[in-house]
Amino acid sequence: MSYLTHLECGLCRQSYDADTLQALCPDCSRPLLARYDLDAARRELDRDVISTRPDDLWRYREFLPIRDPRFALNLGEGFTPLHHATRLGKELDFADLFIKDEGNNPTGSFKARGLGVAVSRAFELGVTSVSVPSAGNAACAMCAYAAFAGIEAHAYMPTDVPPPFIAECQALGATVTLVDGVITDCGKAAVADAEKYGRFDLSTLKEPYRLEGKKTMGYEVAEQMGWTLPDVMIYPTGGGTGLVGMWKAFDELEHMGWIGSKRPRMVTVQSSGCAPMVKAFEGGEEFAEFWHDAATVADGLRVPAAVGDFLILRALRESSGTAVSVSDEEMIDAANTIGRTQGFFVAPESGATLAAFNHLRKSGWIDDGESVVLFSTGNGAKYAHLWRDDQ
Ligand SMILES: *Cc1c(COP(=O)(O)O)cnc(C)c1O
C-alpha cells in the first residue's frame, strides 16, 4: 500500500528507520522528511487510477506513511473543493483566481490533514497517548483523530485562545491545559509533560508525518487542475507545514512523471504583528529569528518561531516566490469580501491570502492573466467573536 522507505533529515540528510517512532533528527534537531520508493511508484501506479478513488486524502495512500489500512483514521479529510472564484475575480478584475476551501475539513480547518495522518501513523506504531501545543485548530484536529482511534489526547493552548476551541477539544474527550503565553510556551509545557508521562508529542514538524498529511494539498491542486499547477500559490504561514509539504509533493509528482517541471511561485503571508518569515526572507537569512511580542487575531499565524524555518525560506526562494505581511484589519476586510462574493465564511488566516493577493496585484508582482490559488485554511465559525460589533 505505502511506498514509504525511510526518513531523511531536511538539513543534514542523514537517514533513519521509518518504522520506529521518530521525532526530530537526533543529530541536528531539525525536521525529518518521509521518503518513498518513487521509482517503483512510477512503474506501478497510473495517475488516472487515483481519480477513480473516493474523495478524501487517502486516495494518495501510496504516498502516505500508513502501512496497514486498518490504522488509516478516516473522518472524511481532504479532497476539498477548489473553487474558481469567478464572482470575487470579477470584482477584482482578475480571471483565474481559485480558492481551495480547507474549511470543509473535519473540525473546520486543514489541520485535519496533518493530524489525521500523524495520529494514524502514531496509532499504527503503538502510541496510546498523544499531545499537541496549538493555537486552536491543531488541537481540535488532534483530539478528533485521537478520539476516533480510542487513544488519550492532551491539548496545550494559550490562555487567550477563543473559547470554541476549548469547548471542541473537551467535547472530543480530550484533556485541555491552558498555558500563559504563546504557542512556543505551550510547546515547552507539552514536551515536558510528554516526557514525564510517556506521551507522543505531535508539534508541527517535530515528528515527520503532519507534513505528509498536509502535502496532499499539493497532490490535490495538481489533480484538480488536470495535473498542472497554477502560476502562484498564496499560503498563510505559521509553522509552514503546508507550504513545505506542497513543495515536497511537487517533487514527488514530477519524479513520477505526473506533472512537468513547472512550479508555482510560492507566497508566504503573515500578520504584521508576527512576521518572522517575512523578515528573514527580506533579510536574505537562512533561518528566522524569534519574533517577540507576537500579536494577531489570526491564531494560526501567531507562531514566533518555526523549527522548519529554513525549509519554508528554501521553498520561497527556489520557487521565485515572496513573503508579505498584512494587517489584522486587512485580513478581516478580505474575509468579508470572500464571504460576500463567494458564500463561505472564512477564518482571518484565509482572509490574509486575499489581502496578500491585493498587495501583490498592486505592486505588479502578479500579472494579468496569471492563475492564482489562495489557501483558505479554516472556517470562520470558531473566530466569530472577531465579528461582534461590540469588540
Ligand atoms: C495552523 C493554521 C495556519 C498555519 O499553518 P502552518 O502549516 O502551520 O503554517 C493557517 N491557517 C489556519 C486556519 C491554521 O489553523
The ligand as an SDF file (V2000), in Angstrom:
LIG
                    3D

 15 15  0  0  0  0  0  0  0  0999 V2000
   -2.3460   26.4280   11.6620 C   0  0  0  0  0  0  0  0  0  0  0  0
   -3.0380   27.3230   10.7430 C   0  0  0  0  0  0  0  0  0  0  0  0
   -2.3250   28.0350    9.7500 C   0  0  0  0  0  0  0  0  0  0  0  0
   -0.8260   27.9460    9.6020 C   0  0  0  0  0  0  0  0  0  0  0  0
   -0.4600   26.6890    9.1040 O   0  0  0  0  0  0  0  0  0  0  0  0
    1.0340   26.1670    9.0750 P   0  0  0  0  0  0  0  0  0  0  0  0
    1.0360   24.9970    8.1750 O   0  0  0  0  0  0  0  0  0  0  0  0
    1.3990   25.8580   10.4880 O   0  0  0  0  0  0  0  0  0  0  0  0
    1.8720   27.2780    8.5480 O   0  0  0  0  0  0  0  0  0  0  0  0
   -3.0600   28.8080    8.8700 C   0  0  0  0  0  0  0  0  0  0  0  0
   -4.4010   28.8980    8.9580 N   0  0  0  0  0  0  0  0  0  0  0  0
   -5.1280   28.2500    9.8970 C   0  0  0  0  0  0  0  0  0  0  0  0
   -6.6020   28.4190    9.9260 C   0  0  0  0  0  0  0  0  0  0  0  0
   -4.4550   27.4300   10.8180 C   0  0  0  0  0  0  0  0  0  0  0  0
   -5.1800   26.7720   11.7400 O   0  0  0  0  0  0  0  0  0  0  0  0
  1  2  1  0
  2  3  1  0
  2 14  2  0
  3  4  1  0
  3 10  2  0
  4  5  1  0
  5  6  1  0
  6  7  2  0
  6  8  1  0
  6  9  1  0
 10 11  1  0
 11 12  2  0
 12 13  1  0
 12 14  1  0
 14 15  1  0
M  END
$$$$
